[in-house]
Amino acid sequence: MTKLLDWIGRRLALWITASALLALGSMWFIAAIYRAPADEEQPKVTDWMQAWGGVFGVIAGLAAALAATALLLHERAAAQDARQQLADEMERNSNKERIASIEVRSEQYRKIRGDRVDEEQRFVVKNHGPAEAHLIEVTFFSGGEPVEPLFRGVNHRPNTPLLHVGEELHMNYMLPWGQTPPEQVVVTWRDGRSEGQSQEFYPSHRDL
């Protein structure tokens, strides 16, 4: 719409310029060749100015009407663009509010049990929001094949029905001697979007 208005504006300016030049040329040509009848006085300069003033008044009126129409169209187009931008921004914000952003990290930490210190492993899934994550399922892969870590008790399971914003799912597991933690983690969940979500993670291992 803006390009159309620019095109109309350029054509309007050309039309006004051409009309003014045509009027001036016509005025000069008619004034040069006009000869009053023998019984009439030859028109004076003031007579020509008065006559052509009326012509220029009509041209100026048409130009003003066209300019007003172009301005009205431009204002309507600008208002429509502003409404569309506002609607797009609201839609983007609404889409963001429906998304749950998931993070996975792998940690090794030390736990004191009496007179000894045990090293334990865990994976942590965190929901950064802004939406809640539902029906979270975690699958682990090692060497491209799915594996089942030896989780420590029923409280450390690779699934949960709900993760609130900022909430974490801790999955502590035992790592047999000589083995390395799974290098790939796939998390599936549902949030405010119409389809279920799935994302692969390759969490770097860190000590706590």
C-alpha positions as CSV (number, residue, x, y, z in Angstrom):
1,M,0.0,0.0,0.0
2,T,2.8,2.4,0.8
3,K,4.5,1.8,-2.6
4,L,1.1,2.5,-4.3
5,L,0.8,5.8,-2.4
6,D,4.4,6.8,-3.4
7,W,3.6,6.0,-7.0
8,I,0.4,8.1,-6.8
9,G,2.3,11.0,-5.2
10,R,5.0,11.0,-7.9
11,R,2.4,10.8,-10.6
12,L,0.4,13.7,-9.0
13,A,3.5,15.9,-8.8
14,L,4.3,15.2,-12.5
15,W,0.7,15.9,-13.4
16,I,0.7,19.3,-11.6
17,T,4.0,20.2,-13.1
18,A,2.9,19.2,-16.6
19,S,-0.4,21.0,-16.2
20,A,1.3,24.2,-15.1
21,L,3.7,24.1,-18.0
22,L,1.0,23.4,-20.4
23,A,-1.1,26.2,-19.1
24,L,1.8,28.7,-19.3
25,G,2.7,27.6,-22.8
26,S,-0.9,27.8,-23.9
27,M,-1.3,31.2,-22.3
28,W,1.8,32.5,-24.1
29,F,0.8,31.0,-27.4
30,I,-2.8,32.3,-27.3
31,A,-1.7,35.7,-26.2
32,A,0.9,35.9,-29.0
33,I,-1.5,34.9,-31.8
34,Y,-4.7,36.4,-30.6
35,R,-5.9,39.5,-32.5
36,A,-9.0,41.3,-31.4
37,P,-11.7,42.2,-34.0
38,A,-11.3,45.5,-35.6
39,D,-14.1,47.1,-33.5
40,E,-12.6,45.8,-30.2
41,E,-9.7,46.8,-28.2
42,Q,-6.7,44.3,-28.0
43,P,-6.7,42.6,-24.5
44,K,-4.3,44.1,-22.0
45,V,-1.9,42.2,-19.8
46,T,-4.3,42.5,-16.9
47,D,-7.1,41.0,-18.9
48,W,-4.9,38.0,-19.7
49,M,-3.9,37.7,-16.1
50,Q,-7.5,37.7,-14.9
51,A,-8.6,35.1,-17.5
52,W,-5.7,32.7,-16.8
53,G,-6.0,33.2,-13.1
54,G,-9.4,31.5,-13.3
55,V,-7.8,28.6,-15.2
56,F,-5.0,28.3,-12.7
57,G,-7.6,28.4,-9.9
58,V,-9.4,25.4,-11.4
59,I,-6.1,23.5,-11.8
60,A,-5.1,24.4,-8.2
61,G,-8.4,23.2,-6.9
62,L,-8.1,19.8,-8.7
63,A,-4.5,19.5,-7.4
64,A,-5.7,20.2,-3.8
65,A,-8.4,17.7,-4.1
66,L,-6.1,15.0,-5.4
67,A,-3.5,15.8,-2.7
68,A,-6.2,15.5,0.0
69,T,-7.3,12.2,-1.4
70,A,-3.7,10.9,-1.5
71,L,-3.1,12.1,2.1
72,L,-6.3,10.4,3.3
73,L,-5.2,7.1,1.6
74,H,-1.8,7.4,3.1
75,E,-3.2,8.0,6.6
76,R,-5.5,5.0,6.2
77,A,-2.6,2.8,5.0
78,A,-0.4,4.0,7.9
79,A,-3.2,3.2,10.4
80,Q,-3.7,-0.2,8.8
81,D,0.1,-1.0,9.0
82,A,0.1,0.1,12.7
83,R,-2.8,-2.2,13.5
84,Q,-1.2,-5.1,11.6
85,Q,2.2,-4.5,13.5
86,L,0.3,-4.5,16.8
87,A,-1.6,-7.6,16.0
88,D,1.7,-9.4,14.9
89,E,3.4,-8.3,18.1
90,M,0.5,-9.6,20.2
91,E,0.6,-12.9,18.3
92,R,4.3,-13.2,18.9
93,N,4.0,-12.5,22.6
94,S,1.1,-15.0,22.8
95,N,3.2,-17.7,21.0
96,K,6.1,-17.1,23.5
97,E,3.8,-17.5,26.4
98,R,2.7,-20.9,25.2
99,I,6.3,-22.2,24.9
100,A,8.2,-24.2,27.6
101,S,11.9,-23.9,27.2
102,I,13.7,-27.0,28.4
103,E,17.4,-27.4,29.5
104,V,19.3,-30.6,30.2
105,R,22.5,-30.8,32.1
106,S,24.7,-33.7,33.4
107,E,26.3,-33.3,36.8
108,Q,28.7,-35.3,39.0
109,Y,28.6,-34.5,42.7
110,R,30.1,-35.8,45.9
111,K,27.9,-37.0,48.8
112,I,29.3,-37.6,52.3
113,R,28.1,-40.8,53.9
114,G,29.6,-41.2,57.3
115,D,33.3,-41.5,57.0
116,R,33.3,-41.9,53.2
117,V,32.6,-39.7,50.2
118,D,30.7,-41.2,47.3
119,E,30.7,-39.8,43.8
120,E,27.2,-39.8,42.2
121,Q,25.9,-38.9,38.8
122,R,22.7,-37.2,37.8
123,F,20.9,-35.6,34.9
124,V,18.8,-32.5,35.5
125,V,15.9,-31.3,33.3
126,K,14.8,-27.7,33.9
127,N,11.9,-25.8,32.5
128,H,12.8,-22.1,31.9
129,G,9.2,-21.3,30.8
130,P,7.4,-19.1,30.3
131,A,4.8,-21.9,29.9
132,E,4.4,-25.1,32.0
133,A,5.7,-28.4,30.6
134,H,3.5,-31.4,30.8
135,L,4.0,-35.1,30.3
136,I,7.8,-35.0,30.2
137,E,9.6,-38.1,29.0
138,V,13.4,-38.5,29.0
139,T,15.3,-41.1,26.9
140,F,19.0,-41.6,27.1
141,F,21.4,-42.8,24.3
142,S,24.9,-44.1,24.4
143,G,26.7,-44.8,21.1
144,G,23.5,-44.1,19.3
145,E,21.6,-46.8,21.2
146,P,19.0,-46.3,23.9
147,V,20.1,-47.1,27.4
148,E,18.5,-47.2,30.8
149,P,20.6,-45.7,33.6
150,L,20.4,-47.4,37.0
151,F,18.3,-44.7,38.8
152,R,18.5,-44.4,42.6
153,G,15.0,-45.2,43.8
154,V,11.5,-44.4,42.6
155,N,12.0,-40.6,43.2
156,H,14.5,-40.5,40.4
157,R,12.6,-41.5,37.3
158,P,13.0,-40.2,33.7
159,N,9.4,-38.8,33.5
160,T,7.1,-36.5,35.3
161,P,3.6,-35.2,34.6
162,L,4.4,-31.6,35.1
163,L,7.3,-29.1,35.4
164,H,6.4,-25.6,36.6
165,V,8.4,-22.7,35.4
166,G,11.8,-22.8,37.1
167,E,11.2,-26.4,38.4
168,E,13.8,-29.1,37.9
169,L,13.6,-32.9,37.5
170,H,16.5,-34.6,39.1
171,M,17.5,-38.1,37.9
172,N,20.3,-39.5,40.1
173,Y,21.8,-42.7,38.8
174,M,24.7,-45.1,39.5
175,L,27.4,-45.3,36.9
176,P,29.2,-48.7,36.7
177,W,33.0,-48.6,36.9
178,G,34.6,-47.9,33.5
179,Q,31.5,-46.5,31.9
180,T,30.7,-42.9,30.8
181,P,27.4,-41.1,31.2
182,P,25.0,-41.2,28.2
183,E,26.1,-38.5,25.7
184,Q,22.7,-37.9,24.2
185,V,19.4,-37.1,25.9
186,V,16.0,-36.8,24.1
187,V,13.2,-35.0,26.0
188,T,9.6,-35.0,24.8
189,W,6.9,-32.8,26.4
190,R,3.7,-30.9,25.8
191,D,3.1,-27.2,26.4
192,G,0.7,-24.6,25.0
193,R,1.4,-25.4,21.4
194,S,-0.9,-27.7,19.6
195,E,1.7,-30.4,18.9
196,G,4.0,-32.4,21.2
197,Q,7.6,-31.2,21.4
198,S,10.8,-33.2,21.2
199,Q,14.4,-32.0,21.5
200,E,17.8,-33.6,21.5
201,F,20.5,-32.5,24.0
202,Y,24.2,-33.3,24.3
203,P,24.8,-32.1,27.8
204,S,28.4,-31.4,28.8
205,H,29.4,-33.2,32.0
206,R,30.4,-30.9,35.0
207,D,31.5,-31.5,38.5
208,L,29.7,-29.9,41.5
